[in-house]
Amino acid sequence: MRALVVALALLAGLKIWIQDSAYRSATEDALLLAYRAKAADACAAISGAEARKSAADLSTGPEPRVTVGNTALSVHIWDFDNALWNARFRQPYLVLSAPGASLSCAYDILAGTATITHS
């Protein structure tokens, strides 16, 4: 009887993991499809010769990734009263990277703004 209960618990855990993985994958694909062009346009609109020169690389480069929070902001996790706390830990960002360069552009999906970073 214990073996049956353990097997059912493992199957339930596996089902939850598969559903969560499928949901996250579908959500990321939908965000990429909806905001990739807007992110490329916003990154190209940022002033700077280097950003304009590699705007085509950013839009056609490797597959962009969706991240949560902007790690460039210096806000501590316990600093809830900070105005930038949501931007640092909760807001979704679409990160475009130029191939073969140390240039990346983070597009804030909620605010519609982009920032270029050099790594």
N, C-alpha and C positions, 0 to 999 in steps of 0.2 A: 504494500500500500504506500509506503514511503517513497519507493522508487517511482510510482505513478505520480505522486504529488510533485516530486522533484522534476520529473520529466515535463509535467504540465507547466510548472513555474519557468523552466528553461524555454519552453516553447512560447510562453507569453512574453518573456523578456526578448526573445528573438523577434517576435512579431512587432513589438514596440520599437526596437532598434531599426528594423527594416522600414517601418512607416515613417520614423523620424528622418532617416537618411533620404528616403524618397521625397519627403516634404521639403527638406533643405535643398536638395538638388533642383527640384522644380522651381522653388522660390528664387534661387540664384540664377537659373536660366531665364526666368521671367524678368528679373531686374536687369540682367545683361541685355536682353532683347529690347527692353523699354528705354534704357538710359545710355546705351553705348554711344549712339550718335550725338546725343546732347552732351555727354561727357567729352567727346572728342572736340566738339565745337567750342565748349567752354575752355578747354585746355588750349586750343588754338587762339582764342581771343585774349589770353593773358599776354600782357606786354613782355617783351624780351625777345631778342633775336634768336636765342637758342630754342625757346619754346616754339616760335613760329617755324623755325627750320625743321624741327622734328615733329610737327603736328601730324603730318601724314604717317610717320612711324608710330605715333601713339595710337592712331585710329586703326591701323592695319597690323600692329605688332602682335605679340603673343596674346593668348586669351586673357582678358582682364579678369580681375578677381574682385569679389565683393567682401569688404571687411566691415567690422562694427567698431566704431570709435576711431578717432584720429590720434595716433600715438605721438604726433609732433606737438600736441598741446601739453603743457606742463601743469596738469591738474591732478591732485592726489585723489585716490578713490574715496577717502573719508571726507573730502571737502564738498559736501552736498550743496552748500550755499553758493558755490562758485557758479557764475553765469555760464561758463563753458563746460560744466560737468556733463551735460547731455551730449555735447559735441565730442567730448573725449571718450565717453563710455557707452553711448546708446545709439547715436545716429549712424545710418548706413553710408558707406563710402564705396565708390567704384574706382578702383586703382588701375590706371593704364600705365604700362611700362614701355619705354622705347627699347627695341632690340639692340643689343650691343652697346648700350650707353648707360650712364649712371643717372638717367633722368626718368622721373616718374611723376605722374599727375594724379592727385586724389580729388575726385569729384564728389562733393557733398550732395547727396540725392535730395535731401529735404530742403536745403538752402539754395541749391542750384548754382553753387560756386565751386571753383576749382583752385587748387594750389599746386604749384610745381615744386618738387623737392629733388635735390641732388644727393645721391648716396655714395 
